[in-house]
C-alpha cells in the first residue's frame, strides 16, 4: 500500500505541474483555496467533496490530513492532497 501511495503522489505531482495545470481543470481548486488556509477551512470550502484522513500522510516538511479523493485533472481521476505546513498548520502546497 505504501508503494502505491508513493506512486500515486508522484503521478499527481507530475500531472499538477507546469502547463498541464492550465488546461486540466485544476484551476477551480486553486481559486477556491489560499496559501496558509487551515484544514478546517478546506473542509468547509469543499464540503462533502473533501475527506479528512484518519491518519495524516507525512510529506517530510508537510502533512496531508485533507484530500479530495475523486477529482478530474486533465480528464484523469486523481486524489488531490492538501499539504499543510508542519510549523504553521496552514496550506503549503496542493
mmCIF file as gemmi writes it, N, C-alpha and C atoms, coordinates in Angstrom:
data_model
loop_
_atom_site.group_PDB
_atom_site.id
_atom_site.type_symbol
_atom_site.label_atom_id
_atom_site.label_alt_id
_atom_site.label_comp_id
_atom_site.label_asym_id
_atom_site.label_entity_id
_atom_site.label_seq_id
_atom_site.pdbx_PDB_ins_code
_atom_site.Cartn_x
_atom_site.Cartn_y
_atom_site.Cartn_z
_atom_site.occupancy
_atom_site.B_iso_or_equiv
_atom_site.pdbx_formal_charge
_atom_site.auth_seq_id
_atom_site.auth_asym_id
_atom_site.pdbx_PDB_model_num
ATOM 1 N N . UNK Axp A 1 ? 0.83 -1.194 0 1 0 ? 1 A 1
ATOM 2 C CA . UNK Axp A 1 ? 0 0 0 1 0 ? 1 A 1
ATOM 3 C C . UNK Axp A 1 ? 0.87 1.252 0 1 0 ? 1 A 1
ATOM 4 N N . UNK Axp A 2 ? 1.957 1.242 0.754 1 0 ? 2 A 1
ATOM 5 C CA . UNK Axp A 2 ? 2.84 2.401 0.802 1 0 ? 2 A 1
ATOM 6 C C . UNK Axp A 2 ? 3.451 2.669 -0.561 1 0 ? 2 A 1
ATOM 7 N N . UNK Axp A 3 ? 3.868 1.641 -1.254 1 0 ? 3 A 1
ATOM 8 C CA . UNK Axp A 3 ? 4.438 1.806 -2.593 1 0 ? 3 A 1
ATOM 9 C C . UNK Axp A 3 ? 3.407 2.42 -3.535 1 0 ? 3 A 1
ATOM 10 N N . UNK Axp A 4 ? 2.164 1.948 -3.467 1 0 ? 4 A 1
ATOM 11 C CA . UNK Axp A 4 ? 1.099 2.5 -4.305 1 0 ? 4 A 1
ATOM 12 C C . UNK Axp A 4 ? 0.859 3.965 -3.969 1 0 ? 4 A 1
ATOM 13 N N . UNK Axp A 5 ? 0.857 4.304 -2.687 1 0 ? 5 A 1
ATOM 14 C CA . UNK Axp A 5 ? 0.637 5.684 -2.276 1 0 ? 5 A 1
ATOM 15 C C . UNK Axp A 5 ? 1.744 6.59 -2.812 1 0 ? 5 A 1
ATOM 16 N N . UNK Axp A 6 ? 2.992 6.155 -2.711 1 0 ? 6 A 1
ATOM 17 C CA . UNK Axp A 6 ? 4.106 6.949 -3.229 1 0 ? 6 A 1
ATOM 18 C C . UNK Axp A 6 ? 3.97 7.139 -4.74 1 0 ? 6 A 1
ATOM 19 N N . UNK Axp A 7 ? 3.579 6.097 -5.438 1 0 ? 7 A 1
ATOM 20 C CA . UNK Axp A 7 ? 3.377 6.19 -6.884 1 0 ? 7 A 1
ATOM 21 C C . UNK Axp A 7 ? 2.247 7.157 -7.208 1 0 ? 7 A 1
ATOM 22 N N . UNK Axp A 8 ? 1.15 7.058 -6.469 1 0 ? 8 A 1
ATOM 23 C CA . UNK Axp A 8 ? 0.013 7.949 -6.716 1 0 ? 8 A 1
ATOM 24 C C . UNK Axp A 8 ? 0.383 9.406 -6.469 1 0 ? 8 A 1
ATOM 25 N N . UNK Axp A 9 ? 1.138 9.656 -5.402 1 0 ? 9 A 1
ATOM 26 C CA . UNK Axp A 9 ? 1.565 11.018 -5.096 1 0 ? 9 A 1
ATOM 27 C C . UNK Axp A 9 ? 2.501 11.533 -6.187 1 0 ? 9 A 1
ATOM 28 N N . UNK Axp A 10 ? 3.41 10.699 -6.652 1 0 ? 10 A 1
ATOM 29 C CA . UNK Axp A 10 ? 4.32 11.097 -7.723 1 0 ? 10 A 1
ATOM 30 C C . UNK Axp A 10 ? 3.588 11.427 -9.002 1 0 ? 10 A 1
ATOM 31 N N . UNK Axp A 11 ? 2.647 10.596 -9.365 1 0 ? 11 A 1
ATOM 32 C CA . UNK Axp A 11 ? 1.863 10.851 -10.577 1 0 ? 11 A 1
ATOM 33 C C . UNK Axp A 11 ? 1.045 12.125 -10.42 1 0 ? 11 A 1
ATOM 34 N N . UNK Axp A 12 ? 0.448 12.31 -9.246 1 0 ? 12 A 1
ATOM 35 C CA . UNK Axp A 12 ? -0.336 13.524 -9.007 1 0 ? 12 A 1
ATOM 36 C C . UNK Axp A 12 ? 0.543 14.759 -9.138 1 0 ? 12 A 1
ATOM 37 N N . UNK Axp A 13 ? 1.753 14.7 -8.61 1 0 ? 13 A 1
ATOM 38 C CA . UNK Axp A 13 ? 2.674 15.829 -8.723 1 0 ? 13 A 1
ATOM 39 C C . UNK Axp A 13 ? 3.015 16.15 -10.154 1 0 ? 13 A 1
ATOM 40 N N . UNK Axp A 14 ? 3.249 15.117 -10.955 1 0 ? 14 A 1
ATOM 41 C CA . UNK Axp A 14 ? 3.551 15.345 -12.369 1 0 ? 14 A 1
ATOM 42 C C . UNK Axp A 14 ? 2.37 15.95 -13.114 1 0 ? 14 A 1
ATOM 43 N N . UNK Axp A 15 ? 1.189 15.453 -12.824 1 0 ? 15 A 1
ATOM 44 C CA . UNK Axp A 15 ? 0.001 15.957 -13.507 1 0 ? 15 A 1
ATOM 45 C C . UNK Axp A 15 ? -0.265 17.408 -13.128 1 0 ? 15 A 1
ATOM 46 N N . UNK Axp A 16 ? -0.028 17.736 -11.871 1 0 ? 16 A 1
ATOM 47 C CA . UNK Axp A 16 ? -0.329 19.083 -11.408 1 0 ? 16 A 1
ATOM 48 C C . UNK Axp A 16 ? 0.744 20.098 -11.78 1 0 ? 16 A 1
ATOM 49 N N . UNK Axp A 17 ? 1.878 19.666 -12.24 1 0 ? 17 A 1
ATOM 50 C CA . UNK Axp A 17 ? 2.995 20.575 -12.518 1 0 ? 17 A 1
ATOM 51 C C . UNK Axp A 17 ? 2.882 21.219 -13.888 1 0 ? 17 A 1
ATOM 52 N N . UNK Axp A 18 ? 3.517 22.365 -14.006 1 0 ? 18 A 1
ATOM 53 C CA . UNK Axp A 18 ? 3.733 23.028 -15.278 1 0 ? 18 A 1
ATOM 54 C C . UNK Axp A 18 ? 2.493 23.376 -16.06 1 0 ? 18 A 1
ATOM 55 N N . UNK Axp A 19 ? 2.564 23.21 -17.367 1 0 ? 19 A 1
ATOM 56 C CA . UNK Axp A 19 ? 1.498 23.654 -18.256 1 0 ? 19 A 1
ATOM 57 C C . UNK Axp A 19 ? 0.258 22.799 -18.175 1 0 ? 19 A 1
ATOM 58 N N . UNK Axp A 20 ? 0.355 21.604 -17.652 1 0 ? 20 A 1
ATOM 59 C CA . UNK Axp A 20 ? -0.834 20.767 -17.506 1 0 ? 20 A 1
ATOM 60 C C . UNK Axp A 20 ? -1.865 21.489 -16.654 1 0 ? 20 A 1
ATOM 61 N N . UNK Axp A 21 ? -1.401 22.251 -15.688 1 0 ? 21 A 1
ATOM 62 C CA . UNK Axp A 21 ? -2.287 22.971 -14.784 1 0 ? 21 A 1
ATOM 63 C C . UNK Axp A 21 ? -3.257 23.862 -15.542 1 0 ? 21 A 1
ATOM 64 N N . UNK Axp A 22 ? -2.796 24.524 -16.58 1 0 ? 22 A 1
ATOM 65 C CA . UNK Axp A 22 ? -3.617 25.496 -17.298 1 0 ? 22 A 1
ATOM 66 C C . UNK Axp A 22 ? -4.803 24.853 -18.009 1 0 ? 22 A 1
ATOM 67 N N . UNK Axp A 23 ? -4.665 23.622 -18.446 1 0 ? 23 A 1
ATOM 68 C CA . UNK Axp A 23 ? -5.716 23 -19.24 1 0 ? 23 A 1
ATOM 69 C C . UNK Axp A 23 ? -6.384 21.831 -18.541 1 0 ? 23 A 1
ATOM 70 N N . UNK Axp A 24 ? -6.175 21.654 -17.269 1 0 ? 24 A 1
ATOM 71 C CA . UNK Axp A 24 ? -6.599 20.43 -16.618 1 0 ? 24 A 1
ATOM 72 C C . UNK Axp A 24 ? -7.868 20.53 -15.795 1 0 ? 24 A 1
ATOM 73 N N . UNK Axp A 25 ? -8.334 21.73 -15.497 1 0 ? 25 A 1
ATOM 74 C CA . UNK Axp A 25 ? -9.477 21.865 -14.613 1 0 ? 25 A 1
ATOM 75 C C . UNK Axp A 25 ? -9.061 22.027 -13.166 1 0 ? 25 A 1
ATOM 76 N N . UNK Axp A 26 ? -7.774 22.014 -12.872 1 0 ? 26 A 1
ATOM 77 C CA . UNK Axp A 26 ? -7.291 22.188 -11.507 1 0 ? 26 A 1
ATOM 78 C C . UNK Axp A 26 ? -7.425 23.646 -11.055 1 0 ? 26 A 1
ATOM 79 N N . UNK Axp A 27 ? -7.658 24.548 -12.015 1 0 ? 27 A 1
ATOM 80 C CA . UNK Axp A 27 ? -7.747 25.975 -11.684 1 0 ? 27 A 1
ATOM 81 C C . UNK Axp A 27 ? -8.81 26.246 -10.624 1 0 ? 27 A 1
ATOM 82 N N . UNK Axp A 28 ? -9.927 25.521 -10.7 1 0 ? 28 A 1
ATOM 83 C CA . UNK Axp A 28 ? -11.005 25.741 -9.733 1 0 ? 28 A 1
ATOM 84 C C . UNK Axp A 28 ? -10.512 25.5 -8.311 1 0 ? 28 A 1
ATOM 85 N N . UNK Axp A 29 ? -9.72 24.462 -8.124 1 0 ? 29 A 1
ATOM 86 C CA . UNK Axp A 29 ? -9.187 24.164 -6.788 1 0 ? 29 A 1
ATOM 87 C C . UNK Axp A 29 ? -8.283 25.298 -6.335 1 0 ? 29 A 1
ATOM 88 N N . UNK Axp A 30 ? -7.419 25.791 -7.238 1 0 ? 30 A 1
ATOM 89 C CA . UNK Axp A 30 ? -6.531 26.899 -6.892 1 0 ? 30 A 1
ATOM 90 C C . UNK Axp A 30 ? -7.33 28.141 -6.519 1 0 ? 30 A 1
ATOM 91 N N . UNK Axp A 31 ? -8.397 28.42 -7.245 1 0 ? 31 A 1
ATOM 92 C CA . UNK Axp A 31 ? -9.198 29.619 -6.987 1 0 ? 31 A 1
ATOM 93 C C . UNK Axp A 31 ? -10.011 29.508 -5.699 1 0 ? 31 A 1
ATOM 94 N N . UNK Axp A 32 ? -10.246 28.304 -5.238 1 0 ? 32 A 1
ATOM 95 C CA . UNK Axp A 32 ? -11.053 28.114 -4.026 1 0 ? 32 A 1
ATOM 96 C C . UNK Axp A 32 ? -10.21 27.965 -2.766 1 0 ? 32 A 1
ATOM 97 N N . UNK Axp A 33 ? -8.897 28.082 -2.893 1 0 ? 33 A 1
ATOM 98 C CA . UNK Axp A 33 ? -8.009 27.94 -1.74 1 0 ? 33 A 1
ATOM 99 C C . UNK Axp A 33 ? -7.082 29.141 -1.648 1 0 ? 33 A 1
ATOM 100 N N . UNK Axp A 34 ? -6.4 29.258 -0.523 1 0 ? 34 A 1
ATOM 101 C CA . UNK Axp A 34 ? -5.332 30.251 -0.391 1 0 ? 34 A 1
ATOM 102 C C . UNK Axp A 34 ? -4.234 29.667 0.482 1 0 ? 34 A 1
ATOM 103 N N . UNK Axp A 35 ? -2.999 30.096 0.219 1 0 ? 35 A 1
ATOM 104 C CA . UNK Axp A 35 ? -1.848 29.598 0.976 1 0 ? 35 A 1
ATOM 105 C C . UNK Axp A 35 ? -2.008 30.022 2.433 1 0 ? 35 A 1
ATOM 106 N N . UNK Axp A 36 ? -1.782 29.096 3.33 1 0 ? 36 A 1
ATOM 107 C CA . UNK Axp A 36 ? -1.925 29.349 4.75 1 0 ? 36 A 1
ATOM 108 C C . UNK Axp A 36 ? -3.292 28.965 5.301 1 0 ? 36 A 1
ATOM 109 N N . UNK Axp A 37 ? -4.211 28.573 4.434 1 0 ? 37 A 1
ATOM 110 C CA . UNK Axp A 37 ? -5.556 28.175 4.866 1 0 ? 37 A 1
ATOM 111 C C . UNK Axp A 37 ? -5.474 26.945 5.771 1 0 ? 37 A 1
ATOM 112 N N . UNK Axp A 38 ? -6.355 26.865 6.756 1 0 ? 38 A 1
ATOM 113 C CA . UNK Axp A 38 ? -6.362 25.737 7.692 1 0 ? 38 A 1
ATOM 114 C C . UNK Axp A 38 ? -7.071 24.526 7.102 1 0 ? 38 A 1
ATOM 115 N N . UNK Axp A 39 ? -6.84 23.383 7.712 1 0 ? 39 A 1
ATOM 116 C CA . UNK Axp A 39 ? -7.547 22.162 7.311 1 0 ? 39 A 1
ATOM 117 C C . UNK Axp A 39 ? -9.046 22.339 7.484 1 0 ? 39 A 1
ATOM 118 N N . UNK Axp A 40 ? -9.458 22.975 8.568 1 0 ? 40 A 1
ATOM 119 C CA . UNK Axp A 40 ? -10.887 23.211 8.804 1 0 ? 40 A 1
ATOM 120 C C . UNK Axp A 40 ? -11.474 24.092 7.7 1 0 ? 40 A 1
ATOM 121 N N . UNK Axp A 41 ? -10.716 25.113 7.293 1 0 ? 41 A 1
ATOM 122 C CA . UNK Axp A 41 ? -11.174 25.971 6.213 1 0 ? 41 A 1
ATOM 123 C C . UNK Axp A 41 ? -11.345 25.208 4.909 1 0 ? 41 A 1
ATOM 124 N N . UNK Axp A 42 ? -10.406 24.306 4.625 1 0 ? 42 A 1
ATOM 125 C CA . UNK Axp A 42 ? -10.503 23.485 3.412 1 0 ? 42 A 1
ATOM 126 C C . UNK Axp A 42 ? -11.724 22.571 3.462 1 0 ? 42 A 1
ATOM 127 N N . UNK Axp A 43 ? -11.964 21.97 4.618 1 0 ? 43 A 1
ATOM 128 C CA . UNK Axp A 43 ? -13.125 21.1 4.774 1 0 ? 43 A 1
ATOM 129 C C . UNK Axp A 43 ? -14.421 21.88 4.568 1 0 ? 43 A 1
ATOM 130 N N . UNK Axp A 44 ? -14.485 23.102 5.09 1 0 ? 44 A 1
ATOM 131 C CA . UNK Axp A 44 ? -15.676 23.933 4.89 1 0 ? 44 A 1
ATOM 132 C C . UNK Axp A 44 ? -15.815 24.339 3.431 1 0 ? 44 A 1
ATOM 133 N N . UNK Axp A 45 ? -14.706 24.719 2.812 1 0 ? 45 A 1
ATOM 134 C CA . UNK Axp A 45 ? -14.724 25.19 1.421 1 0 ? 45 A 1
ATOM 135 C C . UNK Axp A 45 ? -15.204 24.106 0.449 1 0 ? 45 A 1
ATOM 136 N N . UNK Axp A 46 ? -14.717 22.872 0.628 1 0 ? 46 A 1
ATOM 137 C CA . UNK Axp A 46 ? -15.014 21.806 -0.323 1 0 ? 46 A 1
ATOM 138 C C . UNK Axp A 46 ? -16.15 20.89 0.129 1 0 ? 46 A 1
ATOM 139 N N . UNK Axp A 47 ? -16.654 21.065 1.331 1 0 ? 47 A 1
ATOM 140 C CA . UNK Axp A 47 ? -17.826 20.32 1.799 1 0 ? 47 A 1
ATOM 141 C C . UNK Axp A 47 ? -17.674 18.812 1.674 1 0 ? 47 A 1
ATOM 142 N N . UNK Axp A 48 ? -18.702 18.16 1.135 1 0 ? 48 A 1
ATOM 143 C CA . UNK Axp A 48 ? -18.725 16.702 1.063 1 0 ? 48 A 1
ATOM 144 C C . UNK Axp A 48 ? -17.704 16.144 0.058 1 0 ? 48 A 1
ATOM 145 N N . UNK Axp A 49 ? -17.147 16.99 -0.809 1 0 ? 49 A 1
ATOM 146 C CA . UNK Axp A 49 ? -16.125 16.523 -1.754 1 0 ? 49 A 1
ATOM 147 C C . UNK Axp A 49 ? -14.806 16.24 -1.041 1 0 ? 49 A 1
ATOM 148 N N . UNK Axp A 50 ? -14.591 16.88 0.117 1 0 ? 50 A 1
ATOM 149 C CA . UNK Axp A 50 ? -13.344 16.718 0.871 1 0 ? 50 A 1
ATOM 150 C C . UNK Axp A 50 ? -13.485 15.619 1.923 1 0 ? 50 A 1
ATOM 151 N N . UNK Axp A 51 ? -12.374 14.969 2.197 1 0 ? 51 A 1
ATOM 152 C CA . UNK Axp A 51 ? -12.328 13.916 3.212 1 0 ? 51 A 1
ATOM 153 C C . UNK Axp A 51 ? -11.197 14.207 4.18 1 0 ? 51 A 1
ATOM 154 N N . UNK Axp A 52 ? -11.499 14.129 5.489 1 0 ? 52 A 1
ATOM 155 C CA . UNK Axp A 52 ? -10.433 14.227 6.486 1 0 ? 52 A 1
ATOM 156 C C . UNK Axp A 52 ? -9.896 12.819 6.695 1 0 ? 52 A 1
ATOM 157 N N . UNK Axp A 53 ? -8.594 12.664 6.56 1 0 ? 53 A 1
ATOM 158 C CA . UNK Axp A 53 ? -7.972 11.356 6.731 1 0 ? 53 A 1
ATOM 159 C C . UNK Axp A 53 ? -7.882 11.014 8.215 1 0 ? 53 A 1
ATOM 160 N N . UNK Axp A 54 ? -8.096 9.75 8.575 1 0 ? 54 A 1
ATOM 161 C CA . UNK Axp A 54 ? -7.993 9.362 9.984 1 0 ? 54 A 1
ATOM 162 C C . UNK Axp A 54 ? -6.568 9.503 10.51 1 0 ? 54 A 1
ATOM 163 N N . UNK Axp A 55 ? -5.589 9.302 9.644 1 0 ? 55 A 1
ATOM 164 C CA . UNK Axp A 55 ? -4.174 9.488 9.988 1 0 ? 55 A 1
ATOM 165 C C . UNK Axp A 55 ? -3.528 10.277 8.855 1 0 ? 55 A 1
ATOM 166 N N . UNK Axp A 56 ? -2.909 11.4 9.201 1 0 ? 56 A 1
ATOM 167 C CA . UNK Axp A 56 ? -2.296 12.257 8.186 1 0 ? 56 A 1
ATOM 168 C C . UNK Axp A 56 ? -1.122 11.547 7.513 1 0 ? 56 A 1
ATOM 169 N N . UNK Axp A 57 ? -0.937 11.832 6.212 1 0 ? 57 A 1
ATOM 170 C CA . UNK Axp A 57 ? 0.23 11.347 5.478 1 0 ? 57 A 1
ATOM 171 C C . UNK Axp A 57 ? 1.365 12.334 5.682 1 0 ? 57 A 1
ATOM 172 N N . UNK Axp A 58 ? 2.553 11.823 5.956 1 0 ? 58 A 1
ATOM 173 C CA . UNK Axp A 58 ? 3.729 12.667 6.174 1 0 ? 58 A 1
ATOM 174 C C . UNK Axp A 58 ? 4.452 12.895 4.852 1 0 ? 58 A 1
ATOM 175 N N . UNK Axp A 59 ? 4.762 14.155 4.545 1 0 ? 59 A 1
ATOM 176 C CA . UNK Axp A 59 ? 5.488 14.512 3.336 1 0 ? 59 A 1
ATOM 177 C C . UNK Axp A 59 ? 6.805 15.2 3.683 1 0 ? 59 A 1
ATOM 178 N N . UNK Axp A 60 ? 7.395 14.884 4.813 1 0 ? 60 A 1
ATOM 179 C CA . UNK Axp A 60 ? 8.668 15.494 5.207 1 0 ? 60 A 1
ATOM 180 C C . UNK Axp A 60 ? 8.434 16.815 5.907 1 0 ? 60 A 1
ATOM 181 N N . UNK Axp A 61 ? 8.382 17.911 5.132 1 0 ? 61 A 1
ATOM 182 C CA . UNK Axp A 61 ? 8.168 19.229 5.721 1 0 ? 61 A 1
ATOM 183 C C . UNK Axp A 61 ? 6.692 19.58 5.847 1 0 ? 61 A 1
ATOM 184 N N . UNK Axp A 62 ? 5.829 18.671 5.431 1 0 ? 62 A 1
ATOM 185 C CA . UNK Axp A 62 ? 4.394 18.923 5.482 1 0 ? 62 A 1
ATOM 186 C C . UNK Axp A 62 ? 3.645 17.621 5.727 1 0 ? 62 A 1
ATOM 187 N N . UNK Axp A 63 ? 2.349 17.747 5.917 1 0 ? 63 A 1
ATOM 188 C CA . UNK Axp A 63 ? 1.486 16.578 6.101 1 0 ? 63 A 1
ATOM 189 C C . UNK Axp A 63 ? 0.18 16.842 5.375 1 0 ? 63 A 1
ATOM 190 N N . UNK Axp A 64 ? -0.54 15.797 5.066 1 0 ? 64 A 1
ATOM 191 C CA . UNK Axp A 64 ? -1.854 15.936 4.439 1 0 ? 64 A 1
ATOM 192 C C . UNK Axp A 64 ? -2.881 15.22 5.301 1 0 ? 64 A 1
ATOM 193 N N . UNK Axp A 65 ? -3.838 15.984 5.79 1 0 ? 65 A 1
ATOM 194 C CA . UNK Axp A 65 ? -4.926 15.386 6.562 1 0 ? 65 A 1
ATOM 195 C C . UNK Axp A 65 ? -6.277 15.618 5.887 1 0 ? 65 A 1
ATOM 196 N N . UNK Axp A 66 ? -6.271 16.358 4.762 1 0 ? 66 A 1
ATOM 197 C CA . UNK Axp A 66 ? -7.481 16.602 3.98 1 0 ? 66 A 1
ATOM 198 C C . UNK Axp A 66 ? -7.17 16.285 2.517 1 0 ? 66 A 1
ATOM 199 N N . UNK Axp A 67 ? -8.057 15.541 1.879 1 0 ? 67 A 1
ATOM 200 C CA . UNK Axp A 67 ? -7.887 15.197 0.465 1 0 ? 67 A 1
ATOM 201 C C . UNK Axp A 67 ? -9.206 15.387 -0.274 1 0 ? 67 A 1
ATOM 202 N N . UNK Axp A 68 ? -9.088 15.559 -1.583 1 0 ? 68 A 1
ATOM 203 C CA . UNK Axp A 68 ? -10.235 15.482 -2.483 1 0 ? 68 A 1
ATOM 204 C C . UNK Axp A 68 ? -10.052 14.166 -3.227 1 0 ? 68 A 1
ATOM 205 N N . UNK Axp A 69 ? -10.77 13.117 -2.848 1 0 ? 69 A 1
ATOM 206 C CA . UNK Axp A 69 ? -10.48 11.782 -3.368 1 0 ? 69 A 1
ATOM 207 C C . UNK Axp A 69 ? -10.833 11.529 -4.827 1 0 ? 69 A 1
ATOM 208 N N . UNK Axp A 70 ? -11.771 12.25 -5.382 1 0 ? 70 A 1
ATOM 209 C CA . UNK Axp A 70 ? -12.202 11.954 -6.753 1 0 ? 70 A 1
ATOM 210 C C . UNK Axp A 70 ? -12.289 13.226 -7.575 1 0 ? 70 A 1
ATOM 211 N N . UNK Axp A 71 ? -11.139 13.754 -7.981 1 0 ? 71 A 1
ATOM 212 C CA . UNK Axp A 71 ? -11.1 14.961 -8.798 1 0 ? 71 A 1
ATOM 213 C C . UNK Axp A 71 ? -10.609 14.623 -10.193 1 0 ? 71 A 1
ATOM 214 N N . UNK Axp A 72 ? -11.253 15.189 -11.205 1 0 ? 72 A 1
ATOM 215 C CA . UNK Axp A 72 ? -10.77 15.018 -12.57 1 0 ? 72 A 1
ATOM 216 C C . UNK Axp A 72 ? -9.718 16.079 -12.844 1 0 ? 72 A 1
ATOM 217 N N . UNK Axp A 73 ? -8.536 15.632 -13.194 1 0 ? 73 A 1
ATOM 218 C CA . UNK Axp A 73 ? -7.424 16.514 -13.53 1 0 ? 73 A 1
ATOM 219 C C . UNK Axp A 73 ? -6.94 16.102 -14.906 1 0 ? 73 A 1
ATOM 220 N N . UNK Axp A 74 ? -7.15 16.955 -15.878 1 0 ? 74 A 1
ATOM 221 C CA . UNK Axp A 74 ? -6.777 16.595 -17.24 1 0 ? 74 A 1
ATOM 222 C C . UNK Axp A 74 ? -7.543 15.395 -17.75 1 0 ? 74 A 1
ATOM 223 N N . UNK Axp A 75 ? -8.77 15.22 -17.264 1 0 ? 75 A 1
ATOM 224 C CA . UNK Axp A 75 ? -9.595 14.102 -17.693 1 0 ? 75 A 1
ATOM 225 C C . UNK Axp A 75 ? -9.289 12.788 -16.985 1 0 ? 75 A 1
ATOM 226 N N . UNK Axp A 76 ? -8.389 12.824 -16.013 1 0 ? 76 A 1
ATOM 227 C CA . UNK Axp A 76 ? -7.99 11.624 -15.277 1 0 ? 76 A 1
ATOM 228 C C . UNK Axp A 76 ? -8.429 11.775 -13.823 1 0 ? 76 A 1
ATOM 229 N N . UNK Axp A 77 ? -9.044 10.746 -13.27 1 0 ? 77 A 1
ATOM 230 C CA . UNK Axp A 77 ? -9.451 10.777 -11.864 1 0 ? 77 A 1
ATOM 231 C C . UNK Axp A 77 ? -8.212 10.72 -10.983 1 0 ? 77 A 1
ATOM 232 N N . UNK Axp A 78 ? -8.086 11.694 -10.101 1 0 ? 78 A 1
ATOM 233 C CA . UNK Axp A 78 ? -6.925 11.791 -9.215 1 0 ? 78 A 1
ATOM 234 C C . UNK Axp A 78 ? -7.379 12.049 -7.782 1 0 ? 78 A 1
ATOM 235 N N . UNK Axp A 79 ? -6.479 11.801 -6.846 1 0 ? 79 A 1
ATOM 236 C CA . UNK Axp A 79 ? -6.682 12.19 -5.462 1 0 ? 79 A 1
ATOM 237 C C . UNK Axp A 79 ? -5.816 13.424 -5.226 1 0 ? 79 A 1
ATOM 238 N N . UNK Axp A 80 ? -6.441 14.505 -4.772 1 0 ? 80 A 1
ATOM 239 C CA . UNK Axp A 80 ? -5.737 15.755 -4.527 1 0 ? 80 A 1
ATOM 240 C C . UNK Axp A 80 ? -5.406 15.833 -3.039 1 0 ? 80 A 1
ATOM 241 N N . UNK Axp A 81 ? -4.119 15.99 -2.726 1 0 ? 81 A 1
ATOM 242 C CA . UNK Axp A 81 ? -3.659 16.114 -1.351 1 0 ? 81 A 1
ATOM 243 C C . UNK Axp A 81 ? -3.413 17.585 -1.033 1 0 ? 81 A 1
ATOM 244 N N . UNK Axp A 82 ? -3.979 18.067 0.064 1 0 ? 82 A 1
ATOM 245 C CA . UNK Axp A 82 ? -3.677 19.408 0.555 1 0 ? 82 A 1
ATOM 246 C C . UNK Axp A 82 ? -2.562 19.248 1.591 1 0 ? 82 A 1
ATOM 247 N N . UNK Axp A 83 ? -1.365 19.688 1.242 1 0 ? 83 A 1
ATOM 248 C CA . UNK Axp A 83 ? -0.225 19.525 2.144 1 0 ? 83 A 1
ATOM 249 C C . UNK Axp A 83 ? -0.11 20.743 3.049 1 0 ? 83 A 1
ATOM 250 N N . UNK Axp A 84 ? -0.099 20.486 4.344 1 0 ? 84 A 1
ATOM 251 C CA . UNK Axp A 84 ? -0.098 21.53 5.357 1 0 ? 84 A 1
ATOM 252 C C . UNK Axp A 84 ? 1.293 21.673 5.962 1 0 ? 84 A 1
ATOM 253 N N . UNK Axp A 85 ? 1.699 22.911 6.191 1 0 ? 85 A 1
ATOM 254 C CA . UNK Axp A 85 ? 2.989 23.214 6.811 1 0 ? 85 A 1
ATOM 255 C C . UNK Axp A 85 ? 2.99 22.679 8.238 1 0 ? 85 A 1
ATOM 256 N N . UNK Axp A 86 ? 4.024 21.938 8.611 1 0 ? 86 A 1
ATOM 257 C CA . UNK Axp A 86 ? 4.07 21.353 9.952 1 0 ? 86 A 1
ATOM 258 C C . UNK Axp A 86 ? 4.202 22.408 11.045 1 0 ? 86 A 1
ATOM 259 N N . UNK Axp A 87 ? 4.839 23.535 10.742 1 0 ? 87 A 1
ATOM 260 C CA . UNK Axp A 87 ? 5.039 24.574 11.754 1 0 ? 87 A 1
ATOM 261 C C . UNK Axp A 87 ? 3.8 25.441 11.935 1 0 ? 87 A 1
ATOM 262 N N . UNK Axp A 88 ? 3.186 25.868 10.823 1 0 ? 88 A 1
ATOM 263 C CA . UNK Axp A 88 ? 2.06 26.808 10.904 1 0 ? 88 A 1
ATOM 264 C C . UNK Axp A 88 ? 0.701 26.134 10.786 1 0 ? 88 A 1
ATOM 265 N N . UNK Axp A 89 ? 0.683 24.897 10.29 1 0 ? 89 A 1
ATOM 266 C CA . UNK Axp A 89 ? -0.545 24.14 10.034 1 0 ? 89 A 1
ATOM 267 C C . UNK Axp A 89 ? -1.42 24.793 8.967 1 0 ? 89 A 1
ATOM 268 N N . UNK Axp A 90 ? -0.8 25.636 8.127 1 0 ? 90 A 1
ATOM 269 C CA . UNK Axp A 90 ? -1.504 26.261 7.017 1 0 ? 90 A 1
ATOM 270 C C . UNK Axp A 90 ? -1.154 25.586 5.709 1 0 ? 90 A 1
ATOM 271 N N . UNK Axp A 91 ? -1.998 25.76 4.694 1 0 ? 91 A 1
ATOM 272 C CA . UNK Axp A 91 ? -1.796 25.139 3.397 1 0 ? 91 A 1
ATOM 273 C C . UNK Axp A 91 ? -0.462 25.574 2.784 1 0 ? 91 A 1
ATOM 274 N N . UNK Axp A 92 ? 0.352 24.589 2.444 1 0 ? 92 A 1
ATOM 275 C CA . UNK Axp A 92 ? 1.681 24.849 1.887 1 0 ? 92 A 1
ATOM 276 C C . UNK Axp A 92 ? 1.733 24.529 0.399 1 0 ? 92 A 1
ATOM 277 N N . UNK Axp A 93 ? 1.098 23.419 -0.007 1 0 ? 93 A 1
ATOM 278 C CA . UNK Axp A 93 ? 1.077 23.05 -1.433 1 0 ? 93 A 1
ATOM 279 C C . UNK Axp A 93 ? -0.098 22.114 -1.68 1 0 ? 93 A 1
ATOM 280 N N . UNK Axp A 94 ? -0.434 22.003 -2.962 1 0 ? 94 A 1
ATOM 281 C CA . UNK Axp A 94 ? -1.523 21.118 -3.383 1 0 ? 94 A 1
ATOM 282 C C . UNK Axp A 94 ? -0.929 20.075 -4.317 1 0 ? 94 A 1
